[in-house]
């Protein structure tokens, strides 16, 4: 169950990273992958 939640948050963070990168190009390491 936690595995699915981790995948969900990983995809969500990926979308947020993509949207923010199209707006202002932040460093790619702004969200650490633990």
Residue frames as qw, qx, qy, qz and C-alpha x, y, z in Angstrom:
[[0.000, 0.885, 0.466, 0.000, 0.00, 0.00, 0.00],
 [0.285, -0.818, 0.108, 0.487, 2.79, 2.42, 0.88],
 [0.484, -0.073, 0.589, 0.643, 4.45, 1.51, -2.43],
 [0.224, 0.668, 0.596, 0.386, 1.48, 2.88, -4.40],
 [0.191, -0.944, -0.200, 0.180, 1.47, 6.01, -2.25],
 [0.468, -0.536, 0.341, 0.614, 5.18, 6.52, -2.94],
 [0.394, 0.249, 0.637, 0.614, 4.58, 6.19, -6.68],
 [0.049, 0.854, 0.498, 0.145, 1.69, 8.67, -6.47],
 [0.287, -0.897, 0.010, 0.336, 3.79, 11.27, -4.66],
 [0.520, -0.259, 0.493, 0.648, 6.69, 10.63, -7.03],
 [0.305, 0.510, 0.612, 0.522, 4.48, 11.36, -10.04],
 [0.114, -0.932, -0.344, 0.021, 2.99, 14.38, -8.28],
 [0.411, -0.726, 0.198, 0.515, 6.42, 15.82, -7.49],
 [0.488, 0.045, 0.591, 0.641, 7.42, 15.14, -11.09],
 [0.171, 0.754, 0.535, 0.341, 4.47, 17.15, -12.38],
 [0.262, -0.936, -0.114, 0.206, 5.23, 20.00, -9.99],
 [0.521, -0.451, 0.385, 0.614, 8.87, 19.94, -11.06],
 [0.415, 0.337, 0.611, 0.584, 7.86, 20.04, -14.74],
 [0.025, 0.890, 0.420, 0.176, 5.42, 22.93, -14.25],
 [0.365, -0.869, 0.052, 0.330, 7.88, 24.97, -12.19],
 [0.562, -0.230, 0.472, 0.639, 10.69, 24.30, -14.67],
 [0.329, 0.565, 0.549, 0.520, 8.58, 25.64, -17.54],
 [0.133, -0.952, -0.272, -0.045, 7.92, 28.79, -15.51],
 [0.136, -0.956, 0.256, -0.051, 11.29, 29.79, -14.07],
 [0.759, 0.407, -0.457, 0.220, 13.84, 26.96, -14.50],
 [0.554, -0.728, 0.345, -0.210, 14.72, 26.07, -10.88],
 [0.044, 0.502, -0.864, 0.003, 17.61, 23.69, -10.07],
 [0.716, -0.027, -0.602, -0.352, 16.64, 20.08, -10.69],
 [0.484, -0.045, -0.777, 0.399, 17.74, 19.09, -7.19],
 [0.295, -0.375, 0.179, -0.860, 15.16, 21.31, -5.49],
 [0.850, -0.242, 0.094, -0.458, 13.13, 18.20, -4.57],
 [0.057, -0.486, 0.871, -0.046, 15.42, 15.49, -3.14],
 [0.831, -0.002, -0.425, -0.360, 14.50, 11.91, -4.04],
 [0.338, -0.492, 0.718, -0.358, 14.78, 9.94, -0.82]]
